[in-house]
Amino acid sequence: MSFPPPRSEEATQRLQESRLAARMALEAVVAAANEAGWNTWEITDALVDAALHLKHAESADPGLADDLPIVDAVREQIGHGEQFD
């Protein structure tokens, strides 16, 4: 999944852009979860909980999101002589 970069340097415009991008990304996640058999209310509740967890963790340790482990198997292979190099 890709996330669009901000187009503006102005704080209010960046906030609006981030909200639109997040909404579009969440709609895609909810649609994928629905296809997998999750109800919309179940996945949106889980997403809100996860977002709040990340927000609280970032408040406690700024920059934490930069330290999160990479879980993408292809990216984990890079630099280890695997076929994805």
C-alpha positions in Angstrom: 0.0 0.0 0.0 1.3 3.4 -0.8 0.5 6.7 0.9 0.6 10.0 -1.0 3.2 12.6 0.1 1.9 15.9 1.3 1.4 18.5 -1.4 1.4 21.5 0.9 3.7 22.9 3.5 0.8 24.8 5.2 -0.3 23.0 8.4 -4.1 23.3 7.9 -3.8 22.0 4.3 -1.5 19.2 5.3 -4.0 18.1 8.0 -6.8 18.0 5.4 -4.7 16.1 3.0 -3.6 13.6 5.6 -7.2 13.0 6.7 -8.3 12.4 3.1 -5.4 10.0 2.4 -6.1 8.2 5.7 -9.8 7.9 4.9 -9.0 6.4 1.5 -6.5 4.0 3.0 -8.9 2.9 5.7 -11.7 2.3 3.2 -9.3 0.0 1.3 -8.4 -1.8 4.5 -12.1 -2.2 5.5 -13.0 -3.5 2.1 -10.1 -6.1 2.3 -11.2 -7.1 5.8 -14.9 -7.4 4.6 -13.7 -9.7 1.8 -11.8 -11.8 4.4 -15.0 -12.2 6.5 -14.7 -9.4 9.1 -17.7 -7.2 9.7 -17.2 -3.4 9.2 -17.9 -2.6 12.8 -15.3 -5.2 14.0 -12.5 -4.0 11.8 -13.2 -0.3 12.4 -13.2 -0.9 16.1 -9.9 -2.7 15.8 -8.5 0.1 13.6 -9.5 2.8 16.1 -7.9 0.8 18.9 -4.7 0.3 16.9 -4.6 4.0 16.0 -5.0 5.1 19.6 -2.3 2.6 20.7 0.1 4.1 18.2 -0.8 7.6 19.1 -0.2 7.0 22.8 3.0 5.1 22.1 4.2 8.1 19.9 3.4 10.5 22.7 5.4 8.4 25.2 8.3 7.8 22.7 8.5 10.3 19.8 9.9 8.7 16.7 8.6 5.2 17.7 7.0 4.7 14.4 10.4 5.0 12.8 11.6 2.1 14.9 8.8 -0.4 14.2 9.9 -3.7 12.7 9.6 -4.3 9.0 7.1 -7.2 8.5 7.1 -7.2 4.7 8.8 -10.5 3.8 10.2 -9.1 0.5 11.8 -6.1 2.2 13.2 -8.4 4.9 15.0 -10.3 2.2 16.8 -7.3 0.7 20.5 -7.4 1.4 20.6 -11.1 2.3 21.4 -12.5 -1.1 17.8 -13.6 -1.7 16.0 -13.4 -5.1 14.5 -10.1 -4.2 17.8 -8.1 -4.1 
